[in-house]
């Protein structure tokens, strides 16, 4: 697989985004972004990319974080729904305010396993692998929390669609039964 390294000014998370890592560049912190087939460098911090991507998809980061709290009760190192229509869910490896925090897309993870020095190796579905400087237990917890957020939100959306469908069909049935009475 050939990697194309690009430096860009603006970046929105998309269905191909796998991981956003901080990259020290002198005294500044940039982002190294890995997509399925590209590596991108952005002059913005990972947390700034998360925030701007939430805005791009119609909500503030604070709104998405509050949504996570409402659905799951999680308030610290909360996973974030970037775009529910494309099933884009990211989780932080540390506090989002920590300059070392890495953001990982749930749906791109193939598996992860313990690595040396209390770190974790994450293997993505495209077979790319990264050593993440957090324990296996921490990463596993974040994956489970993000999966809970995703399944809870998907269930709510499906329940809402089912209720809307029932309401529409129920209204049509009511109208049909009202009309049928006029013909008898």
C-alpha positions in Angstrom: 0.0 0.0 0.0 1.5 3.3 -1.0 1.2 6.2 1.4 0.8 9.7 0.1 1.9 12.3 2.7 0.0 15.6 2.4 0.2 18.8 4.3 -3.2 20.6 4.4 -4.6 23.7 6.1 -8.1 22.4 6.7 -9.3 18.9 7.6 -12.6 17.4 8.4 -12.9 13.9 9.8 -14.4 11.5 7.2 -15.3 7.8 7.0 -11.7 7.1 6.0 -10.1 8.7 9.0 -8.5 6.1 11.3 -6.4 7.9 13.9 -5.3 11.5 14.7 -2.0 11.8 16.7 -0.3 14.8 18.0 3.0 15.7 16.3 5.5 18.0 17.9 6.7 20.6 15.5 9.1 22.9 17.4 7.0 24.5 20.1 3.8 23.9 18.3 1.6 20.7 18.2 0.3 19.7 14.8 -1.7 16.6 13.9 -0.6 13.5 12.0 -3.8 12.0 10.5 -3.9 8.5 9.0 -6.6 7.6 6.6 -7.1 4.3 4.9 -4.7 5.2 2.2 -3.2 8.5 3.1 -1.1 10.2 5.8 -1.9 13.9 6.3 -0.3 16.5 8.4 -2.3 19.4 9.7 -1.1 22.5 11.5 -4.0 22.1 14.0 -3.9 20.1 17.2 -5.9 16.8 17.3 -8.5 18.3 19.6 -9.0 21.3 17.3 -9.7 18.9 14.4 -12.2 16.9 16.6 -14.0 20.2 17.5 -14.1 21.5 13.9 -15.3 18.2 12.6 -18.2 18.2 15.1 -19.1 21.7 13.9 -18.8 20.6 10.2 -21.4 17.8 10.9 -23.8 20.2 12.7 -23.0 20.2 16.4 -20.4 21.7 18.8 -18.0 19.4 20.6 -19.7 20.5 23.8 -23.0 19.4 22.4 -21.6 16.0 21.3 -20.0 15.5 24.7 -23.3 16.3 26.4 -25.0 13.9 24.1 -22.5 11.2 25.2 -23.3 12.0 28.8 -27.0 11.8 28.3 -26.8 8.5 26.5 -24.1 6.8 28.6 -23.3 8.8 31.7 -19.7 9.1 30.6 -18.1 12.5 31.4 -14.4 11.9 31.5 -12.4 10.9 28.4 -15.8 10.7 26.7 -16.2 9.1 23.3 -17.6 11.5 20.7 -20.1 11.0 17.8 -18.5 13.0 15.0 -21.2 12.0 12.4 -24.0 9.6 13.4 -25.2 9.2 9.8 -21.9 7.8 8.7 -21.2 5.9 12.0 -18.1 8.0 12.8 -17.3 7.6 16.5 -13.9 8.6 18.0 -12.5 8.1 21.4 -9.6 9.9 23.2 -6.7 7.9 24.8 -6.3 10.6 27.5 -8.1 13.8 28.5 -8.8 15.7 25.3 -7.0 18.7 26.9 -3.8 16.6 27.3 -1.4 17.5 24.4 -0.5 13.8 24.2 -4.1 12.7 23.5 -4.6 10.5 20.5 -8.0 10.1 18.9 -9.0 6.8 17.4 -11.9 5.8 15.1 -13.8 2.9 16.6 -14.9 1.3 13.3 -11.4 1.1 11.8 -10.0 -1.1 14.6 -9.4 -4.7 13.6 -7.9 -5.7 17.0 -5.5 -4.6 19.7 -3.1 -6.4 22.0 -0.7 -5.7 24.8 2.7 -4.3 23.8 5.9 -3.6 25.8 6.1 -0.9 28.5 2.4 -0.9 29.4 1.5 0.2 25.8 -1.0 -1.2 23.3 -0.6 -2.2 19.7 -3.7 -1.2 17.6 -4.1 -2.9 14.3 -6.5 -1.3 11.9 -8.7 -3.1 9.2 -6.2 -1.9 6.5 -3.5 -3.8 8.5 -1.7 -0.6 9.6 -0.5 -0.9 13.1 0.4 1.7 15.8 1.8 1.5 19.3 -0.4 3.6 21.5 1.1 4.9 24.8 -1.7 3.7 27.0 -2.3 0.4 28.8 -4.4 -2.4 27.2 -7.0 -2.0 30.0 -7.3 1.7 29.3 -7.7 1.2 25.5 -10.1 -1.7 26.0 -12.2 0.4 28.3 -12.3 3.3 25.8 -13.3 0.8 23.0 -16.1 -0.6 25.1 -17.4 2.9 26.1 -17.4 4.0 22.5 -19.2 0.8 21.4 -21.8 1.4 24.1 -22.3 5.0 22.8 -22.7 3.8 19.2 -25.1 1.0 20.0 -27.2 3.2 22.3 -27.4 6.0 19.7 -28.2 3.6 16.9 -31.0 2.0 19.0 -32.5 5.5 19.7 -32.4 6.4 16.1 -34.0 3.1 15.0 -36.7 3.4 17.7 -37.4 6.9 16.6 -37.7 5.8 13.0 -40.0 2.9 14.0 -42.3 5.3 16.0 -42.4 7.7 13.0 -43.2 4.8 10.6 -45.9 3.6 13.0 -47.4 7.1 13.3 -47.4 7.5 9.5 -48.9 4.1 8.9 -51.3 4.4 11.8 -52.6 7.7 10.4 -53.1 6.1 6.9 -54.9 3.2 8.5 -57.1 5.5 10.5 -58.0 7.5 7.4 -58.7 4.3 5.4 -61.0 2.9 8.0 -62.8 6.3 8.2 -63.3 6.3 4.5 -64.5 2.6 4.3 -67.3 3.5 6.7 -68.8 5.9 4.2 -69.2 3.2 1.5 -71.3 0.8 3.6 
